[in-house]
Amino acid sequence: MKIAINLNLDGVYIPAFKKICNYKNLNIKKNFKIIGSAHNISELKIKEKQKCDTIFISPLFKTNKSNYFLNINRFNLIAKNTEKKIIALGGINCSNYKKIKLTKSVGLASISWIKKNRPKNIGRFF
């Protein structure tokens, strides 16, 4: 957080494993965005205490990295515990992305699906 502020960045991402909430006395500019991620309600509450504007909840669907996933019902049970903007993340692909309309998310994020299906002229950024 301090590095992002010192570099005059527009925001910062706080991963689920970062539990520290002590951001007092920091000179944060008005439009500075704090984004975080959570996998359960207790992590969601920590992200609220960290003053995250938007929270990724993951994994929504099964991924190659893990057999654990939330699916629609558990995702919504977590998401209903906050008024923050929620983004669906994890295991999203061509066959299940329409199911995201059933969630309390305002959007989705995907790495492997975008990487796999990117236009050929985008280059190495993905």
C-alpha positions in Angstrom: 0.0 0.0 0.0 2.7 2.5 1.0 4.7 1.7 -2.3 1.6 2.3 -4.4 1.0 5.7 -2.6 4.6 6.7 -2.9 4.6 5.9 -6.6 1.4 7.9 -7.1 -0.4 4.9 -8.5 -4.2 4.8 -8.9 -4.8 1.8 -6.7 -3.6 -1.4 -5.2 -4.6 -5.1 -5.1 -4.6 -6.9 -1.7 -4.6 -10.7 -2.0 -6.7 -12.9 0.3 -3.7 -14.0 2.4 -2.8 -10.4 3.4 -4.7 -9.9 6.7 -3.1 -6.6 7.8 -5.7 -3.8 8.3 -3.5 -1.0 9.6 -3.6 1.6 6.9 -4.1 4.6 9.3 -2.3 7.9 8.7 -1.7 7.2 5.0 -2.2 10.1 2.6 -4.4 8.4 0.1 -5.6 10.4 -2.9 -9.3 10.8 -3.5 -9.7 8.3 -6.4 -7.3 5.7 -5.1 -8.9 2.2 -5.6 -8.3 -0.7 -3.3 -9.1 -4.1 -4.8 -9.0 -7.4 -2.8 -9.8 -11.1 -3.1 -11.5 -13.5 -0.8 -12.5 -17.1 -0.7 -14.9 -17.1 2.3 -16.9 -14.8 4.5 -14.1 -14.2 7.1 -11.7 -13.1 4.3 -14.5 -11.0 2.9 -14.9 -9.2 6.2 -11.1 -8.6 6.3 -11.3 -7.0 2.9 -14.1 -4.7 4.1 -11.9 -3.6 7.0 -9.1 -3.0 4.5 -11.5 -0.6 2.8 -11.5 -2.5 -0.5 -13.8 -0.9 -3.2 -14.1 -4.1 -5.2 -13.6 -7.7 -4.1 -12.8 -10.8 -6.2 -14.5 -13.9 -4.9 -13.0 -17.1 -6.1 -12.9 -19.8 -7.3 -16.4 -19.7 -8.7 -16.0 -22.8 -10.8 -13.6 -25.8 -10.8 -10.1 -24.9 -11.9 -7.0 -26.9 -13.0 -5.2 -25.7 -9.8 -7.7 -27.1 -7.3 -10.7 -29.3 -7.0 -12.2 -26.8 -4.4 -14.7 -24.3 -5.9 -17.7 -22.4 -4.6 -20.2 -22.8 -7.4 -23.2 -20.4 -7.7 -24.9 -21.0 -4.4 -21.9 -20.7 -2.1 -20.6 -17.8 -4.1 -23.9 -15.9 -3.6 -23.9 -16.8 0.1 -20.6 -15.1 0.5 -21.4 -12.2 -1.8 -24.7 -11.3 0.1 -22.6 -10.5 3.2 -21.3 -7.2 1.7 -22.4 -4.1 -0.1 -19.1 -3.9 -2.0 -18.8 -4.6 -5.7 -18.1 -8.3 -6.3 -16.2 -9.8 -9.2 -16.5 -13.5 -10.1 -13.1 -15.2 -10.6 -11.9 -18.7 -11.2 -12.7 -21.5 -13.7 -14.7 -19.3 -16.0 -14.8 -20.6 -19.6 -17.0 -20.7 -22.7 -19.4 -23.3 -21.3 -20.1 -21.6 -17.9 -19.7 -17.9 -18.3 -23.5 -17.3 -18.9 -24.1 -18.7 -15.4 -22.4 -15.6 -13.9 -25.7 -13.8 -14.5 -27.0 -16.0 -11.6 -24.5 -14.5 -9.2 -24.4 -11.3 -7.2 -21.3 -10.2 -9.1 -21.0 -7.0 -11.2 -18.5 -8.6 -13.5 -16.0 -11.4 -14.1 -12.3 -11.9 -14.4 -10.5 -14.8 -16.1 -6.9 -15.4 -16.9 -6.6 -18.8 -18.6 -9.8 -18.3 -20.7 -8.7 -15.0 -22.0 -5.2 -16.2 -22.5 -6.4 -19.2 -24.5 -8.9 -17.3 -26.6 -7.1 -14.0 -27.2 -6.9 -12.6 -30.7 -3.6 -13.6 -32.3 -2.5 -9.9 -32.8 -2.4 -9.0 -29.0 1.1 -10.3 -28.4 2.8 -11.4 -25.3 1.0 -9.4 -22.6 -1.4 -12.3 -22.1 
